[in-house]
Amino acid sequence: MSAEIISGKETAASIRENLNKRVMELRESEITPGLAVVLVGDDPASKAYVGMKDKAATEIGIYSRQITLSKDVNEDELLGVISGLNSDPDIHGILVQLPLPVHIDESKILMAIDPDKDVDGFHPINVGLLATGDKDVLAPCTPQGVIEMLMRNGHDPAGKHVVIVGRSNIVGRPLASLLLRKVSGGNATVTVAHSRTPDLGNVTQKADILVVAIGIPEFIKRDMVKPGAVVIDVGINRVEDAKHERGYRLTGDVHFDEVKEVASAISPVPGGMGPMTIAMLLSNTVDAAIRSARDRN
C-alpha cells in the first residue's frame, strides 16, 4: 500500500482562490483587509518567510504592509510601532515575526497586540477563548491549517482518535482545543503525547489520525503508525546532506518513505503545512476585517 499524498500546496491554493473572491466582495463595499507584518533584524529565514506572506497577501488583494526594524531596536520602540498599528484603521491584522532578539520580551510584545488584530492567535485572550471552545476565535494558523487540510481532503476528525505528538503553545495545545470543539472539524477524541511520553510508539500506534510536531527529523517510523492511519507532518527540519546542491535537505518529523507504505494518507515536507499556515494567516486577516466593519456599524 502506498498512501494518498495530501498536498498542502494544492489545498492552500484552493483556499486562497476562495479568499480572493471574499476580498473582492469586501473591496466593492469599500473594505480592504489590511495586514501588517513586523520583522525585527535580518535573519535570512525570517526575511524569506515574511516575503512569502507579503506576496501571498498582495496576490489575493489584501493590503500588505511590511515593517522592518533593526535587530538593535529597543523594546519601547517596538511597542510604539505596535501601538500605532493597533490604532490604524487600515490595518486589521498584525503579525510580529518570531523569534525576536534576546533583549526583547516576546510575551510582552504579543500581549501588546490588539486581540482583535491578533491574526497569529497568540494573545492570551485568544488562547483563552480557544480553550473554552469559542467558535469565532482567531486561532493560531498552523493548527487551523491542520484542520482545514484534513477536512478539505475528506478526513473529518469527528469521532476519530487523534494523537498529537508535541505540546507546544504554537501547535500541539491549540490543535487539541480545536479538535475538541463542538463544531465542524472538531468532535475528535484527542491524546497529546510528547518526547517524555513513556512508550510513545504504543501511543501513536492507536491513532486514526496522527499529527506530528515534535521537532525531531524523521522521528516517526513505520512501526509507530497504525496501518491505514492519516498522518499530518507539521515539522520542518534542515538536515545536512552532501548529495544535495545546497548541502542540506528539508525533511519533516515523519520518516516519509517508510510511513507512506503503511498510512492511508500523508502530508509531505516541504509542500505540506507551510503553504497551509500562510493561507490561514490570510483567512484570519479577512475574518478580522469583516469583524471590524461589523463592529463599526
NUTORLUM-64463 format. One record per residue (C-alpha): residue number from 1; residue in three letters; x, y, z. Coordinates in steps of 0.5 Angstrom, whole numbers, plus 2048, in hexadecimal, padded with zeros to 3 digits. Example, Ala and Ser with C-alpha at 12.3 -4.5 7.8 and 13.67 -1.06 7.14 Angstrom:
<dolos>
+--------+-------+-----+-----+-----+
: lumlum : marnu :  c1 :  c2 :  c3 :
+--------+-------+-----+-----+-----+
:      1 :   ALA : 819 : 7F7 : 810 :
:      2 :   SER : 81B : 7FE : 80E :
+--------+-------+-----+-----+-----+
</dolos>
This chain:
<dolos>
+--------+-------+-----+-----+-----+
: lumlum : marnu :  c1 :  c2 :  c3 :
+--------+-------+-----+-----+-----+
:      1 :   MET : 800 : 800 : 800 :
:      2 :   SER : 802 : 807 : 7FE :
:      3 :   ALA : 7FF : 80D : 802 :
:      4 :   GLU : 7FB : 812 : 7FF :
:      5 :   ILE : 7FF : 819 : 7FF :
:      6 :   ILE : 7FB : 81E : 802 :
:      7 :   SER : 7FE : 825 : 7FE :
:      8 :   GLY : 7FE : 82B : 803 :
:      9 :   LYS : 800 : 82F : 7FC :
:     10 :   GLU : 7FA : 82D : 7F9 :
:     11 :   THR : 7F6 : 82D : 7FF :
:     12 :   ALA : 7F8 : 834 : 800 :
:     13 :   ALA : 7F7 : 837 : 7F9 :
:     14 :   SER : 7F0 : 835 : 7F9 :
:     15 :   ILE : 7EF : 839 : 800 :
:     16 :   ARG : 7F3 : 83F : 7FD :
:     17 :   GLU : 7EE : 83F : 7F7 :
:     18 :   ASN : 7E8 : 83F : 7FB :
:     19 :   LEU : 7EB : 844 : 800 :
:     20 :   ASN : 7ED : 849 : 7F9 :
:     21 :   LYS : 7E5 : 848 : 7F8 :
:     22 :   ARG : 7E4 : 84B : 7FF :
:     23 :   VAL : 7E9 : 850 : 7FF :
:     24 :   MET : 7E6 : 853 : 7F8 :
:     25 :   GLU : 7DF : 853 : 7FB :
:     26 :   LEU : 7E1 : 857 : 801 :
:     27 :   ARG : 7E5 : 85C : 7FD :
:     28 :   GLU : 7DF : 85D : 7F9 :
:     29 :   SER : 7DC : 85F : 800 :
:     30 :   GLU : 7E2 : 864 : 801 :
:     31 :   ILE : 7E5 : 85F : 806 :
:     32 :   THR : 7EC : 85D : 804 :
:     33 :   PRO : 7EF : 858 : 809 :
:     34 :   GLY : 7F6 : 85A : 80C :
:     35 :   LEU : 7FC : 856 : 80E :
:     36 :   ALA : 802 : 859 : 812 :
:     37 :   VAL : 808 : 854 : 813 :
:     38 :   VAL : 80D : 857 : 817 :
:     39 :   LEU : 814 : 854 : 816 :
:     40 :   VAL : 81A : 855 : 81B :
:     41 :   GLY : 821 : 854 : 819 :
:     42 :   ASP : 824 : 851 : 812 :
:     43 :   ASP : 823 : 849 : 814 :
:     44 :   PRO : 823 : 846 : 80D :
:     45 :   ALA : 81E : 841 : 80E :
:     46 :   SER : 819 : 846 : 811 :
:     47 :   LYS : 81A : 84B : 80C :
:     48 :   ALA : 818 : 846 : 807 :
:     49 :   TYR : 812 : 844 : 80B :
:     50 :   VAL : 810 : 84B : 80B :
:     51 :   GLY : 811 : 84C : 804 :
:     52 :   MET : 80C : 846 : 802 :
:     53 :   LYS : 807 : 849 : 807 :
:     54 :   ASP : 807 : 84F : 804 :
:     55 :   LYS : 807 : 84C : 7FD :
:     56 :   ALA : 801 : 848 : 7FE :
:     57 :   ALA : 7FD : 84D : 801 :
:     58 :   THR : 7FE : 852 : 7FC :
:     59 :   GLU : 7FC : 84D : 7F7 :
:     60 :   ILE : 7F5 : 84C : 7FA :
:     61 :   GLY : 7F4 : 853 : 7FA :
:     62 :   ILE : 7F6 : 854 : 802 :
:     63 :   TYR : 7F9 : 85B : 803 :
:     64 :   SER : 800 : 859 : 806 :
:     65 :   ARG : 805 : 85D : 80A :
:     66 :   GLN : 80C : 85A : 80C :
:     67 :   ILE : 810 : 85E : 811 :
:     68 :   THR : 817 : 85C : 812 :
:     69 :   LEU : 81B : 85E : 818 :
:     70 :   SER : 822 : 85E : 81A :
:     71 :   LYS : 824 : 858 : 81F :
:     72 :   ASP : 826 : 85D : 824 :
:     73 :   VAL : 81F : 860 : 824 :
:     74 :   ASN : 81D : 861 : 82C :
:     75 :   GLU : 817 : 85E : 82F :
:     76 :   ASP : 814 : 865 : 830 :
:     77 :   GLU : 815 : 867 : 828 :
:     78 :   LEU : 812 : 860 : 826 :
:     79 :   LEU : 80C : 861 : 82B :
:     80 :   GLY : 80B : 868 : 828 :
:     81 :   VAL : 80A : 865 : 821 :
:     82 :   ILE : 805 : 860 : 823 :
:     83 :   SER : 801 : 865 : 827 :
:     84 :   GLY : 801 : 869 : 820 :
:     85 :   LEU : 7FE : 863 : 81C :
:     86 :   ASN : 7F9 : 862 : 822 :
:     87 :   SER : 7F6 : 869 : 820 :
:     88 :   ASP : 7F7 : 869 : 819 :
:     89 :   PRO : 7F0 : 867 : 816 :
:     90 :   ASP : 7F3 : 865 : 80F :
:     91 :   ILE : 7F7 : 85F : 813 :
:     92 :   HIS : 7F2 : 859 : 815 :
:     93 :   GLY : 7F8 : 854 : 816 :
:     94 :   ILE : 7FE : 855 : 81A :
:     95 :   LEU : 804 : 84F : 81A :
:     96 :   VAL : 80A : 850 : 81D :
:     97 :   GLN : 80F : 84B : 81A :
:     98 :   LEU : 812 : 847 : 81F :
:     99 :   PRO : 818 : 846 : 822 :
:    100 :   LEU : 819 : 84C : 825 :
:    101 :   PRO : 820 : 84F : 827 :
:    102 :   VAL : 822 : 84C : 82E :
:    103 :   HIS : 822 : 853 : 831 :
:    104 :   ILE : 81A : 854 : 830 :
:    105 :   ASP : 815 : 850 : 834 :
:    106 :   GLU : 811 : 84C : 82F :
:    107 :   SER : 80B : 84B : 833 :
:    108 :   LYS : 80B : 853 : 835 :
:    109 :   ILE : 80A : 854 : 82D :
:    110 :   LEU : 805 : 84F : 82C :
:    111 :   MET : 801 : 852 : 832 :
:    112 :   ALA : 801 : 859 : 82F :
:    113 :   ILE : 7FE : 857 : 828 :
:    114 :   ASP : 7F6 : 858 : 828 :
:    115 :   PRO : 7F3 : 852 : 829 :
:    116 :   ASP : 7EE : 853 : 823 :
:    117 :   LYS : 7F4 : 854 : 81E :
:    118 :   ASP : 7F8 : 84E : 821 :
:    119 :   VAL : 7F8 : 84A : 81B :
:    120 :   ASP : 7FD : 846 : 81E :
:    121 :   GLY : 7F8 : 844 : 823 :
:    122 :   PHE : 7FE : 844 : 829 :
:    123 :   HIS : 7FB : 849 : 82D :
:    124 :   PRO : 7F9 : 847 : 834 :
:    125 :   ILE : 7F2 : 849 : 833 :
:    126 :   ASN : 7F1 : 845 : 82C :
:    127 :   VAL : 7F5 : 83F : 82F :
:    128 :   GLY : 7EF : 83F : 835 :
:    129 :   LEU : 7EA : 840 : 830 :
:    130 :   LEU : 7EC : 83A : 82C :
:    131 :   ALA : 7ED : 836 : 832 :
:    132 :   THR : 7E6 : 837 : 834 :
:    133 :   GLY : 7E3 : 835 : 82E :
:    134 :   ASP : 7E2 : 83C : 82A :
:    135 :   LYS : 7DF : 83B : 823 :
:    136 :   ASP : 7E2 : 841 : 820 :
:    137 :   VAL : 7E8 : 842 : 824 :
:    138 :   LEU : 7EF : 844 : 820 :
:    139 :   ALA : 7F2 : 83D : 820 :
:    140 :   PRO : 7FA : 83C : 81F :
:    141 :   CYS : 7FB : 83B : 818 :
:    142 :   THR : 7FF : 834 : 818 :
:    143 :   PRO : 7F9 : 831 : 81C :
:    144 :   GLN : 7F4 : 834 : 818 :
:    145 :   GLY : 7F8 : 831 : 811 :
:    146 :   VAL : 7F8 : 82A : 814 :
:    147 :   ILE : 7F0 : 82A : 815 :
:    148 :   GLU : 7EF : 82D : 80E :
:    149 :   MET : 7F4 : 828 : 80B :
:    150 :   LEU : 7F0 : 822 : 80E :
:    151 :   MET : 7E9 : 825 : 80C :
:    152 :   ARG : 7EA : 827 : 805 :
:    153 :   ASN : 7EE : 820 : 804 :
:    154 :   GLY : 7E8 : 81C : 806 :
:    155 :   HIS : 7EB : 81A : 80D :
:    156 :   ASP : 7E6 : 81D : 812 :
:    157 :   PRO : 7E9 : 81C : 819 :
:    158 :   ALA : 7E2 : 81C : 81C :
:    159 :   GLY : 7E1 : 815 : 820 :
:    160 :   LYS : 7E9 : 813 : 81F :
:    161 :   HIS : 7EE : 812 : 824 :
:    162 :   VAL : 7F3 : 818 : 822 :
:    163 :   VAL : 7FA : 817 : 825 :
:    164 :   ILE : 7FE : 81E : 825 :
:    165 :   VAL : 806 : 81D : 826 :
:    166 :   GLY : 808 : 823 : 829 :
:    167 :   ARG : 805 : 828 : 82E :
:    168 :   SER : 808 : 82F : 82C :
:    169 :   ASN : 804 : 835 : 82D :
:    170 :   ILE : 804 : 836 : 826 :
:    171 :   VAL : 802 : 82F : 823 :
:    172 :   GLY : 800 : 82A : 828 :
:    173 :   ARG : 7FC : 82D : 82D :
:    174 :   PRO : 7F8 : 832 : 829 :
:    175 :   LEU : 7F7 : 82C : 824 :
:    176 :   ALA : 7F4 : 828 : 829 :
:    177 :   SER : 7EF : 82D : 82B :
:    178 :   LEU : 7ED : 82E : 824 :
:    179 :   LEU : 7EC : 826 : 823 :
:    180 :   LEU : 7E7 : 826 : 82A :
:    181 :   ARG : 7E3 : 82C : 828 :
:    182 :   LYS : 7DB : 82A : 826 :
:    183 :   VAL : 7DC : 82D : 81F :
:    184 :   SER : 7DD : 82A : 818 :
:    185 :   GLY : 7E5 : 828 : 818 :
:    186 :   GLY : 7E4 : 826 : 820 :
:    187 :   ASN : 7E1 : 821 : 824 :
:    188 :   ALA : 7E7 : 81C : 824 :
:    189 :   THR : 7EA : 818 : 82A :
:    190 :   VAL : 7F1 : 81B : 82B :
:    191 :   THR : 7F7 : 819 : 82E :
:    192 :   VAL : 7FD : 81E : 82F :
:    193 :   ALA : 804 : 81A : 82F :
:    194 :   HIS : 80B : 81D : 82F :
:    195 :   SER : 812 : 81B : 830 :
:    196 :   ARG : 811 : 819 : 837 :
:    197 :   THR : 80B : 814 : 836 :
:    198 :   PRO : 80D : 80D : 838 :
:    199 :   ASP : 80D : 808 : 832 :
:    200 :   LEU : 80B : 80D : 82D :
:    201 :   GLY : 80A : 809 : 828 :
:    202 :   ASN : 805 : 805 : 82B :
:    203 :   VAL : 801 : 80B : 82C :
:    204 :   THR : 802 : 80D : 825 :
:    205 :   GLN : 800 : 806 : 822 :
:    206 :   LYS : 7F9 : 808 : 825 :
:    207 :   ALA : 7F8 : 80E : 821 :
:    208 :   ASP : 7F3 : 80E : 81B :
:    209 :   ILE : 7F6 : 815 : 819 :
:    210 :   LEU : 7FD : 816 : 81B :
:    211 :   VAL : 7FF : 81E : 81C :
:    212 :   VAL : 807 : 81E : 81D :
:    213 :   ALA : 80A : 825 : 81F :
:    214 :   ILE : 810 : 822 : 824 :
:    215 :   GLY : 816 : 826 : 820 :
:    216 :   ILE : 81A : 820 : 81F :
:    217 :   PRO : 81C : 81E : 818 :
:    218 :   GLU : 818 : 817 : 815 :
:    219 :   PHE : 817 : 815 : 81D :
:    220 :   ILE : 810 : 812 : 81B :
:    221 :   LYS : 812 : 80B : 818 :
:    222 :   ARG : 80E : 806 : 814 :
:    223 :   ASP : 80D : 801 : 81A :
:    224 :   MET : 80A : 807 : 81E :
:    225 :   VAL : 804 : 808 : 81A :
:    226 :   LYS : 7FD : 804 : 819 :
:    227 :   PRO : 7FC : 801 : 813 :
:    228 :   GLY : 7F7 : 806 : 80F :
:    229 :   ALA : 7F8 : 80C : 813 :
:    230 :   VAL : 7F8 : 813 : 811 :
:    231 :   VAL : 7FF : 817 : 812 :
:    232 :   ILE : 800 : 81E : 812 :
:    233 :   ASP : 807 : 820 : 813 :
:    234 :   VAL : 808 : 827 : 816 :
:    235 :   GLY : 80F : 827 : 817 :
:    236 :   ILE : 815 : 82A : 812 :
:    237 :   ASN : 81C : 829 : 813 :
:    238 :   ARG : 822 : 82A : 810 :
:    239 :   VAL : 827 : 824 : 80F :
:    240 :   GLU : 82E : 824 : 80D :
:    241 :   ASP : 82E : 820 : 806 :
:    242 :   ALA : 834 : 821 : 802 :
:    243 :   LYS : 830 : 81E : 7FC :
:    244 :   HIS : 82C : 824 : 7FB :
:    245 :   GLU : 82F : 82A : 7F8 :
:    246 :   ARG : 82D : 82F : 7FE :
:    247 :   GLY : 831 : 82A : 802 :
:    248 :   TYR : 82A : 828 : 806 :
:    249 :   ARG : 823 : 826 : 805 :
:    250 :   LEU : 81D : 827 : 808 :
:    251 :   THR : 819 : 822 : 80C :
:    252 :   GLY : 813 : 821 : 811 :
:    253 :   ASP : 813 : 81E : 818 :
:    254 :   VAL : 810 : 818 : 814 :
:    255 :   HIS : 814 : 813 : 810 :
:    256 :   PHE : 810 : 814 : 80A :
:    257 :   ASP : 813 : 80E : 805 :
:    258 :   GLU : 811 : 809 : 80B :
:    259 :   VAL : 80B : 80C : 80D :
:    260 :   LYS : 808 : 80D : 807 :
:    261 :   GLU : 808 : 805 : 806 :
:    262 :   VAL : 803 : 804 : 80C :
:    263 :   ALA : 7FF : 80A : 80C :
:    264 :   SER : 7F9 : 80B : 808 :
:    265 :   ALA : 7FA : 813 : 807 :
:    266 :   ILE : 800 : 817 : 809 :
:    267 :   SER : 802 : 81E : 808 :
:    268 :   PRO : 809 : 820 : 805 :
:    269 :   VAL : 80F : 824 : 807 :
:    270 :   PRO : 810 : 829 : 804 :
:    271 :   GLY : 809 : 82A : 801 :
:    272 :   GLY : 805 : 829 : 807 :
:    273 :   MET : 804 : 82D : 80D :
:    274 :   GLY : 808 : 833 : 80A :
:    275 :   PRO : 803 : 836 : 805 :
:    276 :   MET : 7FD : 834 : 809 :
:    277 :   THR : 800 : 838 : 80F :
:    278 :   ILE : 800 : 83E : 80A :
:    279 :   ALA : 7F9 : 83D : 808 :
:    280 :   MET : 7F7 : 83D : 80F :
:    281 :   LEU : 7FA : 844 : 810 :
:    282 :   LEU : 7F7 : 847 : 80A :
:    283 :   SER : 7F0 : 844 : 80C :
:    284 :   ASN : 7F1 : 847 : 814 :
:    285 :   THR : 7F2 : 84D : 811 :
:    286 :   VAL : 7EC : 84D : 80C :
:    287 :   ASP : 7E8 : 84B : 812 :
:    288 :   ALA : 7EB : 851 : 817 :
:    289 :   ALA : 7E9 : 856 : 811 :
:    290 :   ILE : 7E2 : 853 : 811 :
:    291 :   ARG : 7E1 : 854 : 818 :
:    292 :   SER : 7E4 : 85B : 819 :
:    293 :   ALA : 7DF : 85D : 813 :
:    294 :   ARG : 7D9 : 85A : 817 :
:    295 :   ASP : 7DB : 85D : 81E :
:    296 :   ARG : 7DB : 864 : 81B :
:    297 :   ASN : 7D4 : 863 : 818 :
+--------+-------+-----+-----+-----+
</dolos>
